Amino acid sequence: VRILLTGGSGFLGMHLLSILAHHQVLSFSRGKAGFSYQNVSYHNCNLSDTATWKQQVRDFCPDVAIHLAWTGLPDYSFSRCLENFNFSIDLVDVLASTGCKTIFMAGTCWEYGDILGKVKETDIPGPLRLFPSFKTGLRLVSQSIAKRYEVKLIWGRIFFVYGFGQRETSLIPTCYKAIKKGLYPEMKNPFSRHDFIHISDVVGAIKALVETPEVSGVFNLGSG
């Protein structure tokens, strides 16, 4: 299967590449790939500039696309979210019109807004902050494009991922470094409860979703 992957040099992308050995992969990223695989071709591009990647998509003609890229994190400003929203819509439209039949897109657990406790995919949240609002809008527009072209769209609401390669400023690496030095880690919200999931479980779920025939819709990717 020909798979196009965006965000291949990111935290999720680099782990996903390591388990796609049985597929032909084209990886889009802005940074240098940390690892090299015989089945993977690499293309450095700026997704905000369609001229740097549009022809590559058409030439590769992917069967499956996995869109993980979201540039600028942890910048959740309006301008940054709008930039990501626009190039993501452009990408989905190009993929669908090229004949790609399955598209996985990375959503976020923040799409559930102020809902507390366990959530299910059909839950409707209250008012959202900027970033999850753009993600929700991206899902709705992408679903409309997918329906028009008869494409399977899989939307993964990813919860709090940890593992090798995550940002050093994330909670678990911060706690680890403090404890290793004999210090108490600083907890800004000590009474918060979150669903943490290991990176291997997330990428394994993404792989299973895109490899399973007739699967589409919204899926929570958390530990439960």
C-alpha contacts under 8 A as a table, 3 or more apart, distances in Angstrom:
res1	aa1	res2	aa2	distance
1	V	22	H	7.99
1	V	23	H	5.15
1	V	24	Q	6.05
1	V	62	P	7.90
1	V	63	D	6.30
1	V	64	V	7.41
2	R	23	H	6.17
2	R	24	Q	4.80
2	R	25	V	5.83
2	R	26	L	7.77
2	R	60	F	7.81
2	R	61	C	7.62
2	R	62	P	4.89
2	R	63	D	5.25
2	R	64	V	6.34
3	I	23	H	6.89
3	I	24	Q	6.14
3	I	25	V	4.76
3	I	26	L	6.33
3	I	62	P	5.43
3	I	63	D	6.13
3	I	64	V	4.75
3	I	65	A	5.46
3	I	66	I	7.31
4	L	25	V	5.80
4	L	26	L	4.87
4	L	27	S	6.02
4	L	28	F	7.59
4	L	57	V	7.87
4	L	62	P	5.91
4	L	64	V	6.34
4	L	65	A	4.58
4	L	66	I	6.18
5	L	8	G	6.13
5	L	13	G	7.58
5	L	25	V	7.08
5	L	26	L	6.17
5	L	27	S	4.77
5	L	28	F	6.03
5	L	65	A	5.92
5	L	66	I	4.87
5	L	67	H	5.99
5	L	68	L	7.35
6	T	13	G	7.48
6	T	27	S	5.94
6	T	28	F	4.66
6	T	29	S	6.09
6	T	66	I	6.46
6	T	67	H	5.02
6	T	68	L	5.50
6	T	69	A	5.30
7	G	10	G	5.34
7	G	12	L	7.73
7	G	13	G	5.50
7	G	27	S	7.48
7	G	28	F	6.14
7	G	29	S	5.10
7	G	30	R	7.78
7	G	67	H	7.16
7	G	68	L	5.27
7	G	69	A	4.19
7	G	70	W	7.53
8	G	12	L	7.64
8	G	13	G	4.13
8	G	14	M	5.54
8	G	17	L	7.19
8	G	27	S	5.45
8	G	28	F	5.97
8	G	29	S	5.49
8	G	33	A	7.11
8	G	68	L	7.93
8	G	69	A	7.92
9	S	13	G	5.76
9	S	14	M	5.41
9	S	29	S	5.88
9	S	30	R	7.61
9	S	31	G	6.05
9	S	32	K	6.50
9	S	33	A	5.03
9	S	34	G	6.67
10	G	13	G	5.05
10	G	14	M	5.87
10	G	69	A	7.82
11	F	14	M	5.84
11	F	15	H	6.81
11	F	165	G	5.73
11	F	166	Q	5.73
12	L	15	H	5.52
12	L	16	L	6.17
12	L	68	L	7.44
12	L	199	I	7.06
12	L	203	V	6.94
13	G	16	L	5.03
13	G	17	L	6.14
13	G	68	L	7.03
14	M	17	L	5.33
14	M	18	S	6.77
14	M	33	A	7.72
14	M	34	G	7.33
14	M	35	F	7.67
15	H	18	S	5.43
15	H	19	I	7.28
15	H	199	I	7.42
15	H	200	S	7.26
15	H	203	V	6.82
16	L	19	I	5.62
16	L	20	L	6.71
16	L	203	V	5.25
16	L	204	G	7.67
16	L	207	K	7.74
17	L	20	L	5.38
17	L	21	A	7.58
18	S	21	A	6.82
18	S	37	Y	7.96
19	I	204	G	7.89
20	L	23	H	5.63
20	L	25	V	7.73
20	L	207	K	7.74
21	A	24	Q	7.76
21	A	37	Y	7.97
21	A	39	N	6.41
22	H	39	N	7.81
23	H	39	N	6.84
24	Q	39	N	5.33
24	Q	40	V	6.27
25	V	39	N	6.20
25	V	40	V	4.67
25	V	41	S	6.23
26	L	40	V	5.75
26	L	41	S	4.82
26	L	42	Y	5.91
26	L	43	H	7.31
26	L	60	F	7.67
27	S	40	V	6.83
27	S	41	S	6.13
27	S	42	Y	4.90
27	S	43	H	6.10
28	F	42	Y	6.30
28	F	43	H	5.09
28	F	44	N	5.86
28	F	45	C	6.51
29	S	32	K	7.45
29	S	33	A	7.87
29	S	42	Y	7.82
29	S	43	H	6.61
29	S	44	N	5.13
29	S	45	C	6.07
29	S	46	N	7.65
29	S	69	A	7.90
30	R	44	N	5.24
30	R	45	C	5.56
30	R	46	N	6.22
31	G	44	N	6.92
32	K	44	N	7.69
33	A	36	S	7.05
33	A	42	Y	7.80
36	S	40	V	7.39
37	Y	40	V	5.35
38	Q	41	S	7.93
45	C	49	D	7.98
45	C	52	T	5.50
45	C	53	W	6.30
46	N	49	D	5.50
46	N	50	T	7.65
46	N	52	T	6.34
46	N	53	W	7.65
47	L	50	T	6.12
47	L	52	T	7.28
47	L	53	W	7.00
47	L	87	F	5.97
48	S	83	E	6.89
48	S	84	N	7.52
48	S	86	N	7.68
48	S	87	F	5.22
49	D	52	T	5.79
49	D	53	W	7.61
49	D	87	F	7.85
50	T	53	W	5.54
50	T	54	K	5.41
50	T	87	F	7.73
50	T	90	D	7.72
51	A	54	K	5.80
51	A	55	Q	7.45
52	T	55	Q	7.81
53	W	56	Q	5.21
53	W	57	V	6.43
54	K	57	V	5.34
54	K	58	R	6.59
54	K	94	V	7.17
55	Q	58	R	5.08
55	Q	59	D	6.06
56	Q	59	D	5.11
56	Q	60	F	6.02
57	V	60	F	5.24
57	V	61	C	5.86
57	V	62	P	7.17
57	V	94	V	7.69
57	V	95	L	7.13
57	V	98	T	7.78
58	R	61	C	5.05
58	R	95	L	7.96
58	R	98	T	6.01
61	C	98	T	6.40
61	C	99	G	7.02
61	C	100	C	6.89
62	P	65	A	6.62
62	P	95	L	7.81
62	P	99	G	7.63
62	P	100	C	5.52
63	D	99	G	7.42
63	D	100	C	4.80
63	D	101	K	5.75
63	D	102	T	6.62
64	V	100	C	5.88
64	V	101	K	6.25
64	V	102	T	4.77
64	V	103	I	5.80
64	V	104	F	7.89
64	V	210	V	7.24
65	A	95	L	7.71
65	A	100	C	7.19
65	A	102	T	6.35
65	A	103	I	4.74
65	A	104	F	6.15
66	I	103	I	5.93
66	I	104	F	4.68
66	I	105	M	6.08
67	H	103	I	7.47
67	H	104	F	6.06
67	H	105	M	4.88
67	H	106	A	6.40
68	L	105	M	6.33
68	L	106	A	5.35
70	W	73	L	7.13
70	W	84	N	6.01
71	T	80	R	7.75
71	T	84	N	6.70
72	G	75	D	5.39
72	G	76	Y	7.92
72	G	80	R	6.87
73	L	76	Y	6.83
75	D	80	R	6.80
76	Y	80	R	6.40
76	Y	81	C	6.21
76	Y	130	L	7.19
76	Y	131	F	5.82
77	S	80	R	5.35
77	S	81	C	6.14
77	S	130	L	7.54
77	S	131	F	7.81
78	F	81	C	5.20
78	F	82	L	5.98
78	F	130	L	6.92
79	S	82	L	5.12
79	S	83	E	6.18
80	R	83	E	5.13
80	R	84	N	6.38
81	C	84	N	5.20
81	C	85	F	6.05
81	C	130	L	7.79
81	C	131	F	6.39
81	C	134	F	6.57
82	L	85	F	4.98
82	L	86	N	6.08
82	L	134	F	7.48
83	E	86	N	5.33
83	E	87	F	6.42
84	N	87	F	5.48
84	N	88	S	6.00
85	F	88	S	5.22
85	F	89	I	6.28
85	F	134	F	6.65
85	F	135	K	7.64
85	F	138	L	6.26
86	N	89	I	5.32
86	N	90	D	6.32
87	F	90	D	4.93
87	F	91	L	6.05
88	S	91	L	5.01
88	S	92	V	6.22
88	S	138	L	7.62
89	I	92	V	5.17
89	I	93	D	6.16
89	I	138	L	7.08
89	I	141	V	7.49
89	I	142	S	6.68
90	D	93	D	5.22
90	D	94	V	6.20
91	L	94	V	5.17
91	L	95	L	6.04
92	V	95	L	5.10
92	V	96	A	6.02
92	V	103	I	7.92
92	V	142	S	6.60
92	V	145	I	7.48
93	D	96	A	5.24
93	D	97	S	6.06
93	D	145	I	6.66
94	V	97	S	5.23
94	V	98	T	6.00
95	L	98	T	5.12
95	L	99	G	6.51
95	L	100	C	5.41
96	A	99	G	5.39
96	A	100	C	5.34
96	A	101	K	7.10
96	A	145	I	7.49
96	A	146	A	6.78
96	A	149	Y	6.08
96	A	151	V	6.69
97	S	100	C	7.50
97	S	149	Y	7.11
100	C	103	I	7.38
100	C	151	V	7.16
101	K	150	E	7.51
101	K	151	V	4.77
101	K	152	K	5.96
102	T	151	V	5.83
102	T	152	K	4.67
102	T	153	L	6.02
102	T	154	I	7.58
102	T	210	V	6.95
103	I	151	V	7.34
103	I	152	K	6.21
103	I	153	L	4.97
103	I	154	I	6.09
103	I	210	V	7.80
104	F	153	L	6.02
104	F	154	I	4.60
104	F	155	W	5.88
104	F	156	G	7.29
104	F	206	I	7.77
104	F	210	V	6.98
105	M	153	L	7.66
105	M	154	I	6.27
105	M	155	W	5.04
105	M	156	G	6.28
106	A	155	W	6.15
106	A	156	G	5.20
106	A	157	R	6.47
106	A	158	I	6.85
107	G	111	E	7.71
107	G	135	K	6.20
107	G	136	T	7.90
107	G	139	R	7.90
107	G	155	W	6.20
107	G	156	G	5.30
107	G	157	R	4.40
107	G	158	I	6.02
108	T	111	E	5.81
108	T	132	P	6.96
108	T	135	K	7.39
108	T	156	G	7.38
108	T	157	R	4.42
108	T	158	I	4.82
108	T	159	F	6.37
109	C	112	Y	5.96
109	C	157	R	5.22
109	C	158	I	5.59
109	C	159	F	5.06
109	C	220	N	7.65
110	W	113	G	5.50
110	W	132	P	5.62
111	E	125	P	7.38
111	E	128	L	7.09
111	E	132	P	4.88
111	E	133	S	7.11
111	E	135	K	7.28
111	E	136	T	6.59
111	E	157	R	7.77
112	Y	115	I	5.88
112	Y	119	V	7.70
112	Y	123	D	7.33
112	Y	124	I	7.02
112	Y	125	P	5.07
112	Y	126	G	7.86
112	Y	128	L	7.90
113	G	125	P	5.36
113	G	126	G	6.14
113	G	127	P	6.62
113	G	128	L	5.23
113	G	129	R	7.46
113	G	132	P	7.77
114	D	125	P	6.50
114	D	126	G	6.32
114	D	127	P	7.62
114	D	128	L	7.72
115	I	119	V	7.51
115	I	125	P	6.14
115	I	126	G	7.60
116	L	119	V	7.78
118	K	224	G	7.91
119	V	123	D	6.57
120	K	123	D	5.62
120	K	220	N	7.44
121	E	218	V	6.28
121	E	219	F	6.38
121	E	220	N	6.51
125	P	128	L	7.53
128	L	132	P	6.23
128	L	133	S	5.67
129	R	132	P	5.94
129	R	133	S	6.06
130	L	133	S	5.10
130	L	134	F	6.35
131	F	134	F	5.33
131	F	135	K	6.37
132	P	135	K	4.81
132	P	136	T	6.00
133	S	136	T	5.13
133	S	137	G	6.18
134	F	137	G	5.00
134	F	138	L	6.00
135	K	138	L	4.98
135	K	139	R	6.25
136	T	139	R	5.14
136	T	140	L	6.38
137	G	140	L	5.20
137	G	141	V	6.22
138	L	141	V	5.34
138	L	142	S	5.91
139	R	142	S	5.13
139	R	143	Q	6.00
139	R	155	W	7.23
140	L	143	Q	5.15
140	L	144	S	6.41
141	V	144	S	5.12
141	V	145	I	6.40
142	S	145	I	5.08
142	S	146	A	6.03
142	S	153	L	7.76
143	Q	146	A	4.98
143	Q	147	K	6.07
143	Q	153	L	6.56
144	S	147	K	5.19
144	S	148	R	6.33
145	I	148	R	5.17
145	I	149	Y	6.43
146	A	149	Y	5.28
146	A	150	E	5.67
146	A	151	V	4.61
146	A	152	K	6.57
146	A	153	L	6.31
147	K	150	E	4.94
147	K	151	V	6.25
148	R	151	V	7.82
152	K	214	E	7.54
152	K	215	V	7.24
152	K	216	S	5.48
153	L	216	S	5.38
153	L	217	G	6.27
154	I	209	L	7.68
154	I	210	V	7.88
154	I	215	V	7.35
154	I	216	S	4.73
154	I	217	G	5.01
154	I	218	V	6.07
154	I	219	F	7.56
155	W	216	S	7.75
155	W	217	G	6.03
155	W	218	V	4.67
155	W	219	F	6.19
156	G	206	I	7.83
156	G	218	V	5.96
156	G	219	F	4.95
156	G	220	N	5.89
156	G	221	L	6.18
157	R	218	V	7.24
157	R	219	F	6.03
157	R	220	N	4.78
157	R	221	L	5.69
158	I	161	V	7.62
158	I	202	V	7.72
158	I	220	N	6.33
158	I	221	L	4.78
158	I	222	G	6.44
159	F	195	D	6.21
159	F	196	F	6.52
159	F	197	I	6.95
159	F	220	N	7.61
159	F	221	L	6.08
159	F	222	G	5.21
160	F	194	H	7.12
160	F	195	D	5.98
160	F	196	F	4.62
160	F	197	I	6.03
160	F	222	G	7.41
161	V	196	F	5.74
161	V	197	I	4.97
161	V	198	H	5.60
161	V	199	I	5.73
161	V	202	V	7.65
162	Y	166	Q	6.49
162	Y	172	I	7.18
162	Y	196	F	6.97
162	Y	197	I	6.33
162	Y	198	H	5.12
162	Y	199	I	5.74
163	G	166	Q	6.12
163	G	198	H	5.87
163	G	199	I	5.49
163	G	200	S	7.98
164	F	199	I	7.93
166	Q	170	S	7.16
167	R	170	S	5.49
167	R	173	P	7.74
168	E	173	P	5.54
168	E	174	T	6.56
169	T	173	P	6.73
169	T	174	T	5.88
170	S	173	P	5.82
170	S	174	T	6.07
171	L	174	T	5.20
171	L	175	C	6.18
172	I	175	C	5.14
172	I	176	Y	6.07
173	P	176	Y	5.00
173	P	177	K	6.13
174	T	177	K	5.35
174	T	178	A	6.31
174	T	185	P	7.12
175	C	178	A	5.20
175	C	179	I	6.11
175	C	184	Y	7.93
175	C	185	P	5.20
175	C	186	E	7.90
176	Y	179	I	5.29
176	Y	180	K	6.04
177	K	180	K	5.15
177	K	181	K	6.42
178	A	181	K	5.24
178	A	182	G	6.40
178	A	183	L	4.97
178	A	184	Y	6.14
178	A	185	P	5.32
179	I	182	G	4.89
179	I	183	L	5.22
179	I	184	Y	6.27
179	I	185	P	6.83
180	K	183	L	7.40
187	M	190	P	5.33
189	N	192	S	5.65
195	D	222	G	6.22
195	D	223	S	6.28
195	D	224	G	6.92
196	F	222	G	6.67
196	F	223	S	6.37
197	I	201	D	6.79
197	I	202	V	7.07
197	I	222	G	5.51
197	I	223	S	5.21
198	H	201	D	5.49
198	H	202	V	6.66
199	I	202	V	5.12
199	I	203	V	6.32
200	S	203	V	5.47
200	S	204	G	5.94
201	D	204	G	5.06
201	D	205	A	6.09
202	V	205	A	5.17
202	V	206	I	6.33
202	V	221	L	6.36
202	V	222	G	7.60
203	V	206	I	4.99
203	V	207	K	6.12
204	G	207	K	5.17
204	G	208	A	6.17
205	A	208	A	5.05
205	A	209	L	6.10
205	A	221	L	7.36
206	I	209	L	5.14
206	I	210	V	6.37
207	K	210	V	5.49
207	K	211	E	6.13
208	A	211	E	5.18
208	A	212	T	6.07
209	L	212	T	5.41
209	L	215	V	6.68
210	V	213	P	7.66
210	V	215	V	7.57
212	T	215	V	6.05
